[in-house]
Amino acid sequence: MFRYFTSTEEINDELVRIEGTDAKHLKNTLRAQIGDEVSIVTDDGEYVAGIISLENDSIICKIKYKTDINNEASIHITLCQGLPKQAKMEDIIQQNVEVGVKSFIPLITERTVVKLNDKSRELKKLDRWRKIAHESSKQSKRNIVPTVEDILTVSELINRIKDEGAKIIVPYELEGNKTIKEALAKNTLIDKKDKYYIIIGPEGGFDEKEIGKFQDIGADIVTLGKRILRTETAGIVASSIILYECDEMSV
């Protein structure tokens, strides 16, 4: 069923207007007809609505009922991704949205090769990444659209998260012993975390000084196994492990 994300305020008298590229996709690609049902997802839940009118630039739907569907994990994972080369960030966002990550922070590190010196170029990248998060949310039947935040440096990220009380996981190729499972074992019933940051380096990995800064704020430096993973693989592996260990991947 086609999914349309909107705000509760956009529902008036049980009517929802679908506009823009979503309306074009419904009419031209999916060949929507009056009477077809669509899923309307808002900040307070998911609804099933029926199409009652096909207009030139929009589609009018009427709410039928609210569902009890909730496909979201109870924990909040933010993936802080060192900017990779080429279009890898697009795949990283797409795949991690599918697995359940709720927000992304693009990260400039000491060894980041990609340079976004032009503000307009940076904004175009962010706009593209946010559109990918939106489309991937529809495909994977998420109840939210994960956020892609503005690009930060390592220092800016540390200043932001150091006092949040969240669990901070930093996979590092030179860490040979401590696993994510061992890091999560600290989560007792008294101090169980519901917010996690996964911090992934770019192709060249993290500089040792950066690892030291993460350790200073209480981050767990972990291994992802005996094999070296690409930057575009490490995030989805780490997020999947955390979701599994928190019992968020069961049916």
N, C-alpha and C positions, 0 to 999 in steps of 0.2 A: 504494500500500500504506500502511495506517495506520502512523504512527510514534509510538512511545512512548519518552520519555526517562526513564531511571532510572540508578541507580548499579550498578556491578559487584557490590557487596555484596548487592544485592537479588535476585541470581540464585543460587538454591540448588538443587543437584542438577539443573541445567539447567531449572529451573522459574522462571517470572516471574509475579507477580500484578499485574494491572492494576486499579487502583482509582479511585475518585472520578469526576470529570467525564469522564475518558478512557474509563472503563468504560461510563458512561452513553451517551456518544457512539457508542462501538462497538456497543452493543446496540440502542439506540433509534433512532439515526439511520442508521448503516451496516448495521444488521440482521445483525451478525456471527453466524456459525454455527460449530459445532465443525468443525475441519478447515481453516478459513480461516487465511491467513497474515498476520502482522503483522511490522513492523520494530521491533526493540528496539535502542535507541541508548544506549550507556553511555560512560563516560569512556575506555574502552579500545577502542572499536570499535562496529561495527554487526552485528546478528545477525538472521537470519530465524527466526521461531518460529511454531508452529502452535497454534491454540486447541484445548485439550483439555477445558475445562470452563467452562460459563457459570453462575455463581452469582448470588445476589440482588444483591450489591453489588460484585462483582468478576469478573474473567475470568482464568482460569489458562491460561498458555501454556507450551509446552515448546520449548526451543531446538533448532533443527535444524542450523544451521551458521552460521559467522561469514563475513561478506562482506569483500571488499577495497575496498568503496566508501569514498571520502573526498572529500567535496564542499567541504572547507575550503581557503581560501587559505593559503599558507605565511607570509604576512605578517599582522600583527595591527594592525587599524585601530580606534582608539577615536574615536568622534564625541562631541565636547564641544559640546552644543547649548544656546545661550542660550534660556531658557524662552520659548516663543511663547505668544500668546494662544489662547483657546478650546481646541479638542481637537487642534490641529496636531501636538503632540508624539506623539500616537498614530500618526498617519500617518508621521511622520518615523521612528519606531522600526520600524514595520512595513516600510516600503520599504527602509530601510538594512539591516535584517536580511536581506531578500531578496537584496540585492546582495552581501552578504558582510562587513559590519561586525561586529566581534566584541565590542565593548563600547560602552556609552554613559555619558556623564556629563552629567546635567542641570546647567545653569550659570546662576547669577544674575549679571548684569552691571549696569553703571551704568544702562543704558537698559532693563532688564527691567521690563515693565509688570506682569506677573503677580506677585502677592504671596501667599506661602504662610506667613502668620504663625502659623497653627494647625498644630501638629505632627501632630495626627491627620489633618488634611487632606493634609498632605505625604505621610504614610505611605500614605494611600489612593491618592494619585496614583502613588506608586512601585509599589505593589502592582498597580495597573491596567496600568502600563507594562511591568512584568515579565511579566504574563500575556500581553500582546500580543506581546512578544518570544518567549515560549514557543510561542504559536500560530503565529506567522509562521515560526518555525524548522521546525515540522512541515510547514507548507505548502510551504516552499521547499527541503525535503529537506536541511537543515543537519545536520551531525554534532555540533553543540554548540548549546546555548541561550545566545545572547549575554547578557552581564550588563548590567543597568541599575543603576548605582551610586547612592549617595546624592547629593543635591544639594550642589554646591559653589559658593563664590564664586570670582571670578577670582583673587583673592589666594591662596585655598586651592589652586586648581588649579595655579597657577604654582609654589608651594612644593612641590607633589607631583611635578611632572614636570620641573623645571628641571635635575635631575642624572641623569635616566634615560638620556640619550644617544639618545633617540628623535628622529625627524624630526617637527617641529611645523609644521603648515601652517595659516595663518590667512587665509582669503579676506576681502578688504576692498574695499569699493566705491570707495575713493579711491586704490587702487593701480592704476595704468594700464598698467604695463609687464610686470612679472615674472609669468610663468605657473607653474602647477604643474609643467609639463614641465621648465621651466628650473630650478626648485627641485630637482626630482628628479635632474637631470643631475649634481648634485654627488655623487650616490651612486656612488662608484667601486667597483671590484671589491674594493678593500682595505677600504673603509668603507661597505659596503652595509648599509642599515638594514632591519630586519625589523619594526620597531615604529613606528607612525605615529599622531600625534594631529591630528585635524582640528577646528579651533575655529571655531564659527559663532556670529555675533551674533544677537540677537533682531530683531524687526521694525525697530527703530530703528538697528540696526548697533552697532558698537563706538565708544566714546568714544576720542578721540585718545590720551589718557593710557593707556588700556588697551592700545592698539596699541604704544605705547612700552614698556610692561612686557613684552609678548610679544617685542618686538625685543631687549630686554635679556637674555632667556634663549636667544637664538639662533633664534627662530622665523622662518620664511619668510613674509613678508606678500605675498600673491599676488592676482592678478585672475582672475576666472572668465569673462572675456570682456567684450565691449562692452556687453552688455545687463545690466541690474540684475535679479538673481534674488531671489525671495522666500526668506525664511529656511527655509521647509520644502523648498525646491528645492535650495538651495546645498549642503547636506550630501551628498545623494545624487549630485549632479554631481561634487563634489570626490572622494568616495570611489570613484566609478566611474573617474575619470581616473587616480587612484593605482593602482587594481587593474589597469587596462589598461596603464599604463606599466611596471608590475612584472610584466607578462605573466601576470596571474592571471585573465584573462577569456577565455582561449583554451580550446578543448575539449581 
